[in-house]
């Protein structure tokens, strides 16, 4: 026999759990109703960007790979810069070259005033292969994903679209957490029913697809939301960098880290505008770094430093070599492990946000998760409509 006191305790616990579940159900519903369509837009547009790089390479193989013979030797950086300038107007000045140790990889060049727009160069002849294309579809999806087609007037500034996406992403976190709490089963038998989708009826299918798929995708969607917020709010970016770096990061340092180069590609460089850079300096730096690094993925030369990407994981971990721009002498090499944590976090956040941290496998998982993330609000709207419609009919 269960004592009366124990029965009352069980009853109070049951009532408390029931009250909390109702609270989380209301929180989940009333946050999802106004934001659901926006969450779908952000998720679907994000899913379309997962394989942008792979699709671009597949459509333009000649811009990324070249035929190589054993007798061929790549041109020195200064020779490449000279050949590039011979084929282009004087207004375009090379400020960065990305060179690879892989004999079949092309060289990439950046130009002053052209932002991150890259040109593919044949490393053995110096011939221009063409600009790396930025397809309108991906550009539109990026504007939709980040700013709802309302980009800021300048980088680092805000806009209505950017704020709306940020608020939507911020509230997506309690929506996901409340949904997970509502999913929690009461017992083992209930757990089995919440781990697979039933095809017993159309209504059951819609309910299970919302509940079960939501459970399986919660971790991925939370990662996307929590990392994506660093691109929406400066205060959140500073807070996140302070939290994970173990050191206090000022707003200025956070912005600097946010603008740093990722994905192993050359970024904007502050090339001196008053002097003509002597590209033969790059030859000295290139030769020195090849002796210093027996194996590497790419070396990116700029007018005041070089970034070396070793063969590591899918998350790029560059070393930085500082050199004298007059003599080409390398004065300091800053290893990735010696770089302040606050300066490397953007690469980690980017990898965790896009799924690139585990290569093609995690990208596929992120693509599926983002697509399901876009479907969840739609199935939720359907379930809400059916429930309210049924209530009206009964009344």
C-alpha positions in Angstrom: 0.0 0.0 0.0 1.2 3.5 -0.9 1.0 5.9 2.0 -1.3 8.9 1.7 1.7 11.2 2.1 3.5 9.5 -0.8 0.3 9.7 -2.9 0.1 13.4 -2.3 3.7 13.8 -3.3 3.2 11.9 -6.5 0.1 14.0 -7.2 1.9 17.3 -6.6 4.7 16.1 -8.9 2.3 15.1 -11.6 0.4 18.4 -11.4 3.7 20.3 -11.5 4.9 18.4 -14.5 1.5 18.9 -16.2 1.7 22.7 -15.5 5.2 23.0 -16.8 4.3 21.0 -19.9 1.4 23.3 -20.6 3.7 26.3 -20.1 6.3 25.0 -22.6 3.5 24.0 -25.0 2.2 27.6 -25.0 5.8 29.0 -25.3 6.5 26.7 -28.2 3.2 27.6 -30.0 3.1 31.3 -29.5 6.7 31.8 -30.6 6.4 29.5 -33.5 3.2 31.0 -35.0 4.6 34.4 -35.8 8.2 33.2 -36.6 7.6 29.9 -38.2 7.5 31.2 -41.8 10.7 33.2 -41.2 12.4 30.1 -39.8 11.4 28.1 -42.9 12.9 30.8 -45.1 16.1 31.0 -43.2 16.5 27.2 -43.1 15.7 26.6 -46.8 17.9 29.4 -48.0 20.7 28.1 -45.7 20.3 24.6 -47.0 20.8 25.9 -50.6 24.2 27.4 -49.6 25.7 24.3 -48.1 27.1 22.9 -51.3 27.8 26.3 -53.1 31.5 25.7 -53.3 31.2 22.1 -54.5 28.6 23.1 -57.1 30.7 26.0 -58.3 33.8 23.7 -58.7 31.7 21.0 -60.5 30.4 23.5 -63.0 33.8 25.1 -63.6 36.5 22.4 -63.2 38.9 24.4 -65.5 39.0 27.2 -62.9 40.2 24.9 -60.1 42.4 22.2 -61.8 45.0 22.1 -64.5 46.8 19.3 -66.4 50.3 18.7 -65.1 53.3 17.0 -66.6 56.4 15.8 -64.7 58.6 18.1 -66.7 56.5 21.2 -65.9 57.6 23.6 -63.2 55.3 26.3 -61.6 56.3 29.9 -62.2 57.7 31.9 -59.4 55.2 34.3 -57.7 56.8 37.4 -59.3 56.6 35.8 -62.8 52.9 35.0 -62.2 52.2 38.6 -61.1 54.0 39.9 -64.2 52.1 37.6 -66.5 48.8 38.5 -64.9 49.5 42.3 -65.3 50.4 41.8 -69.0 46.9 40.4 -69.6 44.9 42.9 -67.6 44.4 46.7 -67.5 46.8 48.7 -65.4 44.0 49.5 -63.0 44.0 46.0 -61.6 46.9 45.4 -59.3 47.6 42.0 -57.7 47.7 42.2 -53.9 47.5 38.5 -53.0 48.4 35.1 -54.5 47.3 31.8 -53.2 49.7 29.0 -54.2 49.2 25.3 -53.6 51.6 22.4 -53.2 49.3 20.2 -55.2 50.6 20.2 -58.8 47.1 20.1 -60.2 45.7 23.0 -58.3 45.4 26.5 -59.9 46.7 29.7 -58.4 44.2 32.3 -57.1 44.8 36.0 -57.3 43.1 38.9 -55.5 43.2 42.5 -56.7 43.1 45.9 -54.9 39.6 47.3 -54.8 37.9 44.1 -55.9 37.1 42.7 -52.5 37.1 38.9 -52.3 36.5 38.4 -56.0 39.1 35.9 -57.1 40.7 35.1 -60.4 42.0 31.7 -61.4 45.5 31.6 -62.9 47.4 28.7 -64.6 50.4 28.2 -62.3 52.7 26.9 -65.1 52.0 29.4 -67.8 50.5 32.4 -66.0 47.5 32.4 -68.3 44.2 33.7 -66.9 41.6 31.0 -66.6 38.9 33.4 -65.6 37.1 34.9 -62.6 35.6 32.6 -60.0 31.9 33.0 -60.7 29.4 34.2 -58.1 26.1 32.7 -59.3 23.0 35.0 -58.9 21.1 32.1 -57.3 23.6 31.7 -54.5 23.9 35.5 -54.1 20.1 35.8 -53.8 19.9 32.9 -51.3 22.7 34.5 -49.2 20.8 37.8 -49.1 17.7 36.0 -48.2 19.4 33.9 -45.5 21.3 36.7 -43.8 19.2 39.8 -44.4 15.8 38.8 -45.9 16.8 40.6 -49.1 17.5 43.8 -47.1 21.3 43.9 -46.8 23.0 46.6 -44.8 24.4 49.7 -46.6 27.9 48.8 -45.6 29.7 45.9 -43.9 29.3 45.9 -40.2 26.2 48.1 -40.3 22.7 47.0 -39.6 19.4 46.8 -41.5 15.8 45.8 -40.8 16.3 42.5 -42.6 19.4 41.7 -40.5 17.6 42.5 -37.3 14.6 40.4 -38.2 16.8 37.4 -39.1 18.7 37.9 -35.8 15.6 38.0 -33.7 14.1 35.0 -35.5 17.3 33.0 -34.9 17.5 34.1 -31.3 13.9 33.0 -30.5 14.5 29.8 -32.5 16.6 28.6 -29.5 13.7 28.5 -27.0 11.4 27.1 -29.7 13.8 24.2 -30.1 14.4 23.7 -26.4 10.7 23.8 -25.6 10.0 21.4 -28.4 12.6 19.0 -27.0 11.1 19.2 -23.5 7.6 18.5 -25.0 9.1 15.5 -26.8 10.4 13.8 -23.6 8.5 10.6 -23.1 6.8 9.5 -19.8 8.0 5.9 -20.0 9.8 3.4 -22.1 6.8 2.4 -24.2 6.2 6.1 -25.0 9.9 6.4 -26.0 9.6 3.8 -28.6 6.6 5.6 -30.2 8.6 8.8 -30.3 11.6 7.5 -32.2 10.0 6.6 -35.5 7.3 7.9 -37.8 4.1 5.9 -38.0 2.3 5.5 -41.3 -0.9 4.3 -39.7 -2.8 7.4 -40.8 -2.2 10.8 -42.6 -2.8 12.7 -39.4 -0.4 10.5 -37.4 2.2 10.8 -40.1 2.1 14.6 -39.9 2.3 14.6 -36.1 5.2 12.1 -36.0 7.1 13.9 -38.7 6.9 17.1 -36.7 7.8 15.5 -33.3 10.3 12.8 -34.4 12.1 14.8 -37.0 12.2 17.7 -34.7 13.9 15.6 -32.0 16.5 14.2 -34.4 17.4 17.6 -35.7 17.5 19.6 -32.5 21.2 19.4 -31.9 22.0 20.4 -35.5 19.5 23.3 -35.6 20.7 24.5 -32.2 24.3 24.6 -33.4 23.3 26.5 -36.5 21.3 29.0 -34.5 23.8 29.6 -31.7 26.7 30.1 -34.1 24.7 32.0 -36.7 23.8 34.7 -34.1 27.5 35.8 -34.1 26.8 37.3 -37.6 23.6 39.1 -36.4 24.5 40.8 -33.1 27.8 42.4 -32.1 27.0 42.0 -28.4 26.4 38.2 -28.9 29.6 37.9 -30.9 31.6 39.6 -28.1 29.9 37.4 -25.5 30.5 34.2 -27.4 34.2 35.0 -28.1 34.8 36.0 -24.4 33.1 32.7 -23.3 35.1 30.4 -25.6 38.4 32.2 -25.7 38.8 32.3 -21.9 39.9 35.9 -22.2 38.1 39.3 -22.4 37.6 40.3 -26.0 36.7 43.9 -26.6 34.1 44.9 -29.2 36.8 46.1 -31.5 38.8 42.9 -31.2 35.6 40.9 -31.8 34.9 42.8 -35.0 38.5 42.3 -36.1 38.2 38.5 -35.5 34.8 38.6 -37.3 36.5 40.1 -40.4 39.4 37.7 -40.4 39.9 35.3 -43.3 38.3 31.8 -43.2 38.0 28.8 -45.5 41.7 29.1 -46.5 41.1 31.7 -49.1 42.8 35.1 -49.3 40.8 38.0 -47.9 41.1 41.7 -48.1 44.6 43.0 -47.6 45.8 46.5 -46.7 48.3 46.9 -49.5 50.2 50.2 -49.4 48.8 52.6 -51.9 51.7 55.0 -52.2 54.4 52.5 -53.4 54.6 49.9 -56.1 55.2 46.5 -54.4 58.2 44.6 -55.7 56.8 41.1 -56.4 60.3 39.6 -56.3 60.0 39.9 -52.6 57.4 37.1 -52.8 59.9 34.8 -54.5 62.1 35.1 -51.4 59.2 34.5 -49.0 57.9 31.6 -51.1 61.3 29.9 -51.2 61.9 30.4 -47.4 58.4 29.0 -46.5 58.9 26.0 -48.8 62.0 25.1 -46.8 60.3 25.8 -43.5 57.2 23.7 -44.4 57.9 20.4 -46.1 54.1 19.7 -46.5 51.3 22.3 -46.8 48.0 22.8 -48.5 48.3 26.4 -49.6 50.4 29.5 -49.0 48.7 32.8 -49.5 51.1 35.7 -50.1 50.1 39.3 -49.4 52.1 42.5 -49.3 53.0 42.2 -45.6 52.5 38.6 -44.5 51.8 35.1 -45.6 49.3 32.6 -44.4 50.2 28.9 -44.5 47.5 26.2 -44.4 49.0 22.9 -43.3 47.4 19.6 -44.1 45.1 19.4 -41.1 41.4 18.8 -40.6 38.5 20.4 -42.5 38.8 23.4 -40.2 41.6 25.5 -41.5 44.3 26.3 -39.0 46.7 28.8 -40.6 50.1 29.8 -39.5 51.1 33.4 -40.2 54.5 34.5 -41.4 55.5 38.2 -41.0 58.1 39.4 -43.5 60.0 42.6 -44.2 58.3 44.1 -47.3 61.7 45.6 -48.5 64.0 42.6 -48.1 61.6 39.6 -48.0 63.2 38.3 -44.8 60.8 36.4 -42.6 60.9 38.1 -39.2 58.3 36.0 -37.3 56.1 33.0 -37.8 53.0 32.9 -35.6 51.8 29.3 -35.3 48.0 28.7 -35.2 48.3 27.4 -31.6 50.0 30.7 -30.6 47.3 32.8 -32.2 45.0 34.4 -29.6 41.9 32.3 -29.3 39.7 35.3 -29.9 41.2 35.7 -33.3 40.6 32.1 -34.4 37.0 31.6 -33.2 35.3 32.8 -36.4 36.7 29.9 -38.3 35.3 27.5 -35.7 32.0 29.2 -35.6 31.8 29.2 -39.4 32.6 25.5 -39.6 30.0 24.7 -36.9 27.4 26.8 -38.6 27.9 25.4 -42.1 28.8 21.8 -41.3 32.2 22.0 -43.0 34.0 20.9 -39.8 33.6 17.2 -40.8 33.9 17.4 -44.5 31.3 16.1 -47.0 29.6 13.8 -44.4 28.7 16.6 -42.0 27.7 18.8 -44.9 25.2 16.3 -46.0 23.8 16.0 -42.5 23.6 19.8 -42.2 21.8 20.0 -45.5 19.2 17.4 -44.5 18.8 19.1 -41.0 18.3 22.5 -42.6 15.7 21.2 -45.0 13.9 19.5 -42.2 14.2 22.7 -40.2 12.3 24.4 -43.0 9.6 21.7 -43.0 9.0 21.7 -39.2 7.2 25.0 -39.1 5.0 24.0 -42.1 4.0 20.7 -40.4 3.5 22.7 -37.1 1.1 25.1 -38.9 -0.8 22.2 -40.3 -1.2 20.5 -36.9 -2.3 23.8 -35.3 -4.8 24.4 -38.1 -6.3 20.9 -37.8 -6.6 21.2 -34.0 -8.3 24.6 -34.1 -10.5 23.6 -37.0 -11.6 20.5 -35.1 -12.3 22.6 -32.0 -14.5 25.0 -34.1 -16.5 22.2 -35.6 -17.1 20.6 -32.2 -18.3 24.0 -30.8 
